[in-house]
Amino acid sequence: MKKLLPLIALGLAMASPVAMAKEGAVQCGNLIYAGTKTSECFSDEFLSTVQQKTSITTERRFKPVKLSSEELFKFPFVIMTGEDDFNLTNKERKNLKKYLENGGFMLASPGCSNKAWATAFRREIKRIFGKDGLKDIPMDHGIFKTIYTVKTLKLSHGGVGKLQGITHNGKLVVAFASDGLNDTSNTEGCCC
């Protein structure tokens, strides 16, 4: 979780300020996409940790939000995760592009490092952004120095991971890891 805090904090800090809850807390969305697909294992504990380690006040839980809905634009930060292959609808693709190009930030990773999901995510991003799609994020990027200094992304099952992202107008709008970022120590009933 420590290594994800810079991603979440940077995403929340850089996101559009319009999407504040009544209490002044930032609302964070859990995307529902391709019909009924959504994350079941991404821990809300990340939001509590962001509040403890930064000056960013967040809602206590990720809120479900349909990628195809106008409600999406109320959330400055969203997560997208899941398992298995999927295809976004044309409406979802258009909404995601508009969301990211207008101040939104998305953190994406497959549940349980599911290869089929990671492949589907890359395919959908390429359909939306073409050659301006995912690019490697170098370890000297500011995202790795926002709260903690992260020098390497060690994987729990061994090896070193990497992040890829999409930048729009000089701002990182998507952070993607093909290895699951799920905080399974704070979830129940997950496959990881």
C-alpha positions in Angstrom: 0.0 0.0 0.0 2.9 2.3 0.8 3.9 2.3 -2.9 0.4 3.2 -4.1 0.0 6.3 -1.9 1.9 8.5 -4.3 -0.3 7.4 -7.2 -3.5 8.1 -5.3 -2.4 11.3 -3.7 -1.0 12.7 -7.0 -4.2 11.7 -8.8 -6.4 13.3 -6.1 -4.2 16.5 -5.9 -4.1 16.9 -9.7 -7.8 16.2 -10.3 -10.5 18.7 -11.0 -11.7 20.4 -7.8 -15.3 20.3 -8.9 -15.9 16.9 -7.6 -16.1 17.5 -3.9 -18.7 15.9 -1.6 -20.9 18.1 0.5 -18.5 17.7 3.4 -15.6 19.0 1.3 -14.1 15.5 0.9 -13.0 14.2 -2.4 -15.2 11.4 -3.8 -13.4 8.5 -5.4 -15.1 6.2 -7.9 -15.0 2.5 -8.5 -15.9 2.1 -12.2 -18.7 -0.2 -13.4 -17.9 -0.9 -17.1 -18.7 -3.4 -19.9 -22.1 -4.0 -18.4 -21.6 -5.1 -14.9 -17.8 -5.5 -14.5 -16.3 -3.8 -11.5 -13.7 -4.2 -8.8 -14.7 -6.4 -5.8 -11.2 -6.5 -4.2 -9.8 -3.0 -4.3 -9.5 -2.0 -0.7 -11.1 1.2 0.7 -8.2 1.3 3.2 -6.2 3.2 0.6 -8.5 6.2 1.1 -8.0 6.1 4.9 -4.2 6.0 4.4 -4.3 8.9 2.0 -6.1 11.0 4.6 -3.5 10.0 7.3 -0.5 10.7 5.2 -1.6 13.8 3.3 -3.7 16.9 3.7 -6.3 15.4 1.2 -9.6 14.6 2.7 -11.4 11.8 1.0 -14.7 10.0 1.3 -14.3 6.8 3.4 -15.3 4.4 0.6 -15.0 4.1 -3.2 -18.4 4.7 -4.7 -19.6 2.7 -7.6 -20.0 4.8 -10.8 -21.0 3.7 -14.3 -18.4 4.6 -16.9 -21.2 5.4 -19.3 -23.0 7.8 -17.0 -22.7 11.6 -16.6 -22.2 11.0 -12.9 -18.6 9.9 -13.7 -17.7 13.6 -14.0 -18.4 14.1 -10.3 -15.4 12.0 -9.4 -11.8 13.4 -9.8 -10.3 10.0 -9.1 -11.5 6.6 -10.2 -10.2 3.0 -10.1 -10.7 0.4 -12.8 -9.9 -3.2 -12.0 -11.4 -6.6 -12.5 -10.7 -10.1 -14.0 -11.1 -11.6 -17.4 -11.6 -10.2 -20.9 -14.0 -7.3 -21.5 -15.1 -4.8 -24.2 -16.1 -1.3 -23.5 -19.2 0.1 -25.3 -18.8 3.1 -27.6 -20.4 5.3 -25.0 -18.0 4.1 -22.3 -15.0 4.8 -24.6 -16.2 8.3 -25.4 -16.9 9.0 -21.7 -13.5 7.8 -20.5 -11.7 9.9 -23.1 -13.7 13.0 -22.2 -13.2 12.3 -18.5 -9.5 12.0 -18.7 -9.0 14.9 -21.0 -11.0 17.2 -18.7 -9.3 16.7 -15.3 -10.1 13.1 -14.3 -7.5 10.6 -13.1 -7.7 6.8 -13.3 -5.7 4.2 -11.5 -6.0 0.8 -13.3 -4.8 -2.7 -12.6 -6.1 -6.2 -13.0 -7.5 -8.1 -10.0 -5.1 -10.8 -9.0 -2.7 -9.8 -11.9 -5.2 -11.3 -14.3 -3.5 -11.4 -17.8 -6.7 -11.5 -19.8 -7.9 -8.3 -18.0 -4.6 -6.5 -18.6 -4.7 -7.4 -22.3 -8.3 -6.2 -22.6 -7.4 -2.9 -20.8 -4.4 -2.3 -23.1 -6.6 -3.0 -26.2 -9.4 -0.6 -25.0 -6.9 2.2 -24.2 -5.4 1.7 -27.7 -8.9 2.0 -29.3 -9.5 5.2 -27.4 -6.1 6.9 -27.6 -4.3 5.2 -30.5 -0.6 6.1 -30.5 -1.1 8.4 -27.6 -1.9 5.4 -25.3 0.1 3.8 -22.6 3.8 4.6 -22.2 6.2 3.5 -19.5 6.5 5.9 -16.5 10.2 6.3 -15.6 11.1 5.8 -12.0 12.3 9.5 -11.8 8.7 10.7 -12.5 7.3 12.9 -9.7 4.6 10.3 -9.0 7.3 8.3 -7.3 8.3 11.2 -5.0 4.9 12.6 -4.0 4.7 11.2 -0.4 7.4 8.5 -0.2 10.4 8.1 -2.4 9.9 4.9 -4.3 13.0 3.6 -6.0 11.7 0.3 -7.2 8.4 -1.5 -7.5 9.0 -4.9 -5.9 6.3 -7.4 -6.6 5.0 -9.6 -3.8 5.6 -12.7 -5.8 9.1 -11.7 -6.8 10.6 -9.6 -9.5 10.2 -5.9 -10.3 7.1 -4.2 -11.7 6.6 -1.1 -13.8 3.9 1.5 -14.3 2.6 2.7 -17.6 0.5 5.8 -18.0 -1.1 8.3 -20.3 -0.2 12.0 -20.2 -2.6 14.7 -21.5 -1.4 18.3 -21.7 1.6 17.5 -19.5 -0.5 15.9 -16.8 -0.5 12.2 -15.9 -4.2 11.1 -16.3 -3.8 7.3 -16.2 -1.6 5.1 -14.1 -1.7 1.4 -15.0 0.1 -1.7 -13.6 -0.3 -5.1 -15.2 0.5 -6.6 -11.8 -2.5 -6.3 -9.5 -2.3 -3.3 -7.1 -5.0 -4.7 -4.8 -4.4 -4.4 -1.1 -5.5 -7.9 -0.2 -4.5 -7.7 3.4 -7.4 -5.4 3.9 -10.1 -7.2 1.8 -12.1 -10.4 2.2 -13.1 -13.1 -0.3 -10.6 -12.1 -3.0 -8.7 -14.4 -5.2 -5.3 -13.0 -4.4 
